[in-house]
Amino acid sequence: MKLLQPGRLCFGDTIGIVAPASAPPDPKAVDRAAEALEQFGFQPKLAKNLRARLGFLAGTDRERATDLMTMFADKQVQAIICLRGGYGSARILDRLDYDVIRRHPKILSGYSDITSLHFALAKKVNLISIHAPMLNGALADPKVPEFTKKSFFKTVMEARPAGSICEGYDGQTISILRGGVAEGRLIGGNLALICASLGTPFAPAFKEKILFFEDIGEKPYRLDRLLTQLLNAGILSQVAGVAVGVNRQCDDDSANPAGEYRQSGAEVVQERLAALRVPVVVGLPFGHVDLNATIPVGVRARLDGNHGDLIITESAVS
């Protein structure tokens, strides 16, 4: 199947705002998101059910799937940005019309729970999608770091390779677990959602890909469980390299210091990935953090395990 590149975003374009997972805690986040896009120079278009709520979901599965499909089919909409993650994207995957999406390829941007959509688009459509900050905070925050904003707009508005995701980053979090250089297409996202895709029709191919992942709020033993699942499933023996972001709040501050088993999240990652025979770089600038670089899912990239960098070598947009 041919790799599909969405068209690049231009100032004045219409951007659809959807909530395929959870609703923002503050209903006013919808208005802030629209205002932010206007200030950036775009025309926001709110999905019909964007303000809907159903428990921990932003409306029913039908409403959320319909909103997403409506935006893909709308010829006036050039890109779609998710309002937030949370939980629920996986529930709508079997309700999407992938033939329609294939006929109307466009930018879909988000991260965290949106990993489920990235994987479905990679598997069913072979469409490049955008792992990037969303509009509940982050992009809609007037204080969004220039690093984060520049990375996003460079990726979606310029039809050329974005280059190093570390450009402008101080690199203090980055360390090299295993050296070497790997090249391949990027696949990844939130670690828990990567594992949740395994065994489903929406799990993408991992062979010879560069796997990137991050997570938030997973205690060390749960982080261990997720990585062990990838090891036991044979995923980590297939990939060309592993790029790890900043795993935020993945330590157990309540653990007994005198206990027989006390590891940090970083120590778990190191212990589980140390035996891999491919380049592994940890602490790269992406994840549930302010300095969150944009990573286009599906494009070719180079993981530099000698210098601690991830370089995007193919344009995400046309």
Secondary structure, 3 states (H helix, E strand, C coil): CCCECCCCCCCCCEEEEECCCCCCCCCCHHHHHHHHHHHHCCEEEECCCCCCCECCECCCHHHHHHHHHHHHHCCCEEEEEECCCCCCHHHHHHHCCHHHHHHCCCEEEECHHHHHHHHHHHHHCCECEEECCCCCCHHHCCCCCHHHHHHHHHHHHCCCCCEECCCCCCCCCCEEEECCEEEEEEEEEEHHHHHHHCCCCCCCCCCCCEEEEECECCCHHHHHHHHHHHHHCCCCCCCCEEEECECECCCCCCCCCCCCCCCCHHHHHHHHHCCCCCCEEECCCCECCCCCCCEEECCEEEEECCCCEEEECCCCCC
